[in-house]
């Protein structure tokens, strides 16, 4: 198994990245966020796109954490990752109980 993948690098994503340890890698589409850190685990790219993960060398993620604040974006990312990596454990951020049930 490859790295733990974190999609989104806001406060929640950074917290997951810190807790996940050395084998984690995070993806952000915000160049300014990637530029603010010396963390070599931070990648610039659309983490919701399985092709981006594969291009970065992640072919069999140990787990994927989707930490986007926007619910629709998170649901779409989860659907893409579930289709691309069916055996991978997938975790998603929810802001409300109704989002948790989705």
C-alpha positions as a Markdown table, in Angstrom:
| # | Residue | x | y | z |
|---|---|---|---|---|
| 1 | Unk | 0.0 | 0.0 | 0.0 |
| 2 | Unk | 1.1 | 3.5 | -0.8 |
| 3 | Unk | 0.7 | 6.7 | 1.3 |
| 4 | Unk | -2.3 | 8.0 | 3.2 |
| 5 | Unk | -3.8 | 10.7 | 0.9 |
| 6 | Unk | -5.3 | 13.9 | 2.2 |
| 7 | Unk | -7.4 | 15.9 | -0.3 |
| 8 | Unk | -7.6 | 19.5 | 0.8 |
| 9 | Unk | -5.1 | 21.4 | 3.0 |
| 10 | Unk | -7.2 | 23.8 | 5.1 |
| 11 | Unk | -7.1 | 23.5 | 8.8 |
| 12 | Unk | -8.7 | 20.0 | 8.9 |
| 13 | Unk | -6.5 | 18.7 | 6.1 |
| 14 | Unk | -3.4 | 19.9 | 7.7 |
| 15 | Unk | -4.4 | 18.3 | 11.0 |
| 16 | Unk | -5.0 | 15.0 | 9.3 |
| 17 | Unk | -1.7 | 15.3 | 7.5 |
| 18 | Unk | 0.1 | 15.9 | 10.8 |
| 19 | Unk | -1.6 | 13.0 | 12.5 |
| 20 | Unk | -1.1 | 10.6 | 9.6 |
| 21 | Unk | 2.7 | 10.7 | 9.8 |
| 22 | Unk | 5.6 | 10.4 | 7.3 |
| 23 | Unk | 3.8 | 8.2 | 4.8 |
| 24 | Unk | 1.0 | 10.8 | 4.2 |
| 25 | Unk | 0.8 | 13.1 | 1.2 |
| 26 | Unk | -1.6 | 16.0 | 0.8 |
| 27 | Unk | -3.0 | 17.7 | -2.4 |
| 28 | Unk | -4.1 | 21.3 | -2.7 |
| 29 | Unk | -5.3 | 23.3 | -5.6 |
| 30 | Unk | -4.4 | 26.5 | -3.8 |
| 31 | Unk | -0.8 | 27.3 | -4.8 |
| 32 | Unk | -0.5 | 29.8 | -1.9 |
| 33 | Unk | -1.1 | 27.1 | 0.7 |
| 34 | Unk | 1.5 | 24.8 | -0.9 |
| 35 | Unk | 3.9 | 27.7 | -0.9 |
| 36 | Unk | 3.4 | 28.4 | 2.8 |
| 37 | Unk | 5.0 | 25.2 | 3.9 |
| 38 | Unk | 8.3 | 23.4 | 3.7 |
| 39 | Unk | 6.5 | 20.1 | 4.1 |
| 40 | Unk | 7.7 | 17.9 | 1.2 |
| 41 | Unk | 4.5 | 15.9 | 1.6 |
| 42 | Unk | 2.4 | 18.8 | 0.2 |
| 43 | Unk | 1.6 | 18.5 | -3.5 |
| 44 | Unk | -0.1 | 21.0 | -5.8 |
| 45 | Unk | -2.8 | 19.4 | -7.8 |
| 46 | Unk | -6.5 | 18.3 | -7.8 |
| 47 | Unk | -6.6 | 15.6 | -5.1 |
| 48 | Unk | -10.1 | 14.8 | -6.2 |
| 49 | Unk | -8.8 | 13.4 | -9.4 |
| 50 | Unk | -7.5 | 9.9 | -9.2 |
| 51 | Unk | -5.3 | 10.5 | -12.2 |
| 52 | Unk | -3.4 | 13.2 | -10.3 |
| 53 | Unk | -2.8 | 10.7 | -7.4 |
| 54 | Unk | -1.5 | 8.1 | -9.8 |
| 55 | Unk | 0.7 | 10.6 | -11.6 |
| 56 | Unk | 2.3 | 11.5 | -8.3 |
| 57 | Unk | 3.1 | 7.9 | -7.7 |
| 58 | Unk | 0.2 | 6.9 | -5.5 |
| 59 | Unk | -1.3 | 3.8 | -7.1 |
| 60 | Unk | -2.7 | 2.0 | -4.1 |
| 61 | Unk | -3.5 | 4.5 | -1.3 |
| 62 | Unk | -3.6 | 3.1 | 2.3 |
| 63 | Unk | -6.5 | 5.5 | 3.0 |
| 64 | Unk | -8.0 | 8.6 | 1.5 |
| 65 | Unk | -9.2 | 11.5 | 3.6 |
| 66 | Unk | -11.4 | 14.1 | 1.8 |
| 67 | Unk | -11.4 | 17.2 | 3.9 |
| 68 | Unk | -13.1 | 19.8 | 1.6 |
| 69 | Unk | -15.4 | 22.2 | 3.3 |
| 70 | Unk | -17.8 | 22.3 | 0.4 |
| 71 | Unk | -20.1 | 19.3 | 0.7 |
| 72 | Unk | -20.8 | 18.8 | -3.0 |
| 73 | Unk | -17.1 | 18.9 | -3.8 |
| 74 | Unk | -16.4 | 16.3 | -1.2 |
| 75 | Unk | -19.2 | 14.0 | -2.3 |
| 76 | Unk | -17.9 | 14.2 | -5.9 |
| 77 | Unk | -14.3 | 13.5 | -4.8 |
| 78 | Unk | -15.5 | 10.5 | -2.8 |
| 79 | Unk | -17.4 | 9.1 | -5.7 |
| 80 | Unk | -14.3 | 9.4 | -8.0 |
| 81 | Unk | -12.0 | 7.8 | -5.5 |
| 82 | Unk | -14.4 | 5.0 | -4.6 |
| 83 | Unk | -14.6 | 4.1 | -8.3 |
| 84 | Unk | -10.8 | 4.3 | -8.9 |
| 85 | Unk | -9.7 | 2.7 | -5.6 |
| 86 | Unk | -12.5 | 0.4 | -4.4 |
| 87 | Unk | -10.4 | -1.4 | -1.8 |
| 88 | Unk | -9.1 | 1.8 | -0.2 |
| 89 | Unk | -10.6 | 3.1 | 3.1 |
| 90 | Unk | -12.3 | 6.4 | 2.4 |
| 91 | Unk | -13.0 | 9.1 | 5.0 |
| 92 | Unk | -14.9 | 12.3 | 4.4 |
| 93 | Unk | -15.4 | 15.5 | 6.3 |
| 94 | Unk | -19.0 | 16.4 | 7.3 |
| 95 | Unk | -20.1 | 19.7 | 8.8 |
| 96 | Unk | -23.6 | 18.7 | 9.7 |
| 97 | Unk | -25.5 | 15.5 | 10.6 |
| 98 | Unk | -27.3 | 15.6 | 7.3 |
| 99 | Unk | -24.0 | 15.7 | 5.4 |
| 100 | Unk | -22.8 | 12.8 | 7.6 |
| 101 | Unk | -25.7 | 10.8 | 6.4 |
| 102 | Unk | -25.1 | 11.5 | 2.7 |
